[in-house]
Amino acid sequence: MRRQNRGRLGWLGLAVVGIGTVLNLVEFGLAVGVGQGILLPIAILALFDAALIAYVFMHLAQLWRPEA
C-alpha cells in the first residue's frame, strides 16, 4: 500500500470516529432531553452509526466484491 493511500485511509478513519462521536452525542442528548416518544429517531441514528463502522472498519463491502 502506498504512503498516500495510508494517509487518506487514516483521515477517513478519523472522520468516521468524529462522525460517530457526534451521532452518539446527539443520541444521548435526545434521550436525556426529550424523554418519551423518541425511540425511533434514536434507533435510526444508532443503526446509521453501526453501519458506518461496519462499512469502514470491518470492511463489510469486501464480502460482495471479488478480490483483485
C-alpha positions as CSV (number, residue, x, y, z in Angstrom):
1,M,0.0,0.0,0.0
2,R,1.4,3.4,-0.9
3,R,2.0,6.0,1.7
4,Q,-0.5,8.4,0.1
5,N,-3.3,5.8,0.4
6,R,-2.4,5.1,4.0
7,G,-2.7,8.8,4.8
8,R,-6.1,9.0,3.1
9,L,-7.3,6.0,4.9
10,G,-6.1,7.4,8.2
11,W,-8.1,10.6,7.6
12,L,-11.1,8.5,6.7
13,G,-10.8,6.6,9.9
14,L,-10.6,9.8,11.9
15,A,-13.6,11.2,10.1
16,V,-15.7,8.1,10.9
17,V,-14.7,8.3,14.6
18,G,-15.6,12.0,14.6
19,I,-19.0,11.4,12.9
20,G,-19.7,8.5,15.3
21,T,-18.9,10.6,18.3
22,V,-21.2,13.4,17.1
23,L,-24.0,10.9,16.4
24,N,-23.6,9.3,19.9
25,L,-23.8,12.8,21.5
26,V,-26.9,13.6,19.5
27,E,-28.5,10.3,20.6
28,F,-27.6,10.9,24.2
29,G,-29.0,14.5,24.0
30,L,-32.2,13.3,22.5
31,A,-32.6,10.5,25.1
32,V,-32.0,12.8,28.1
33,G,-33.7,16.0,26.8
34,V,-36.8,14.7,25.1
35,G,-37.8,11.7,27.1
36,Q,-40.7,9.6,25.8
37,G,-41.6,9.0,22.1
38,I,-38.1,9.5,20.8
39,L,-37.1,5.8,20.4
40,L,-37.4,5.6,16.6
41,P,-35.1,8.5,15.8
42,I,-32.5,7.3,18.3
43,A,-32.7,3.8,16.8
44,I,-32.2,5.2,13.3
45,L,-29.2,7.2,14.4
46,A,-27.7,4.1,16.1
47,L,-28.2,2.0,13.0
48,F,-26.5,4.6,10.8
49,D,-23.6,4.7,13.2
50,A,-23.3,0.9,13.3
51,A,-23.5,0.7,9.5
52,L,-20.8,3.3,9.1
53,I,-18.5,1.5,11.5
54,A,-19.2,-1.9,9.8
55,Y,-18.5,-0.5,6.3
56,V,-15.3,1.4,7.1
57,F,-13.6,-0.6,9.9
58,M,-14.9,-4.1,9.3
59,H,-14.6,-3.9,5.5
60,L,-18.1,-5.4,5.2
61,A,-18.4,-4.4,1.5
62,Q,-15.5,-6.7,0.6
63,L,-17.7,-9.7,1.2
64,W,-19.6,-8.9,-2.0
65,R,-16.7,-7.7,-4.2
66,P,-14.3,-10.0,-5.9
67,E,-10.7,-9.9,-4.8
68,A,-8.4,-8.0,-7.1
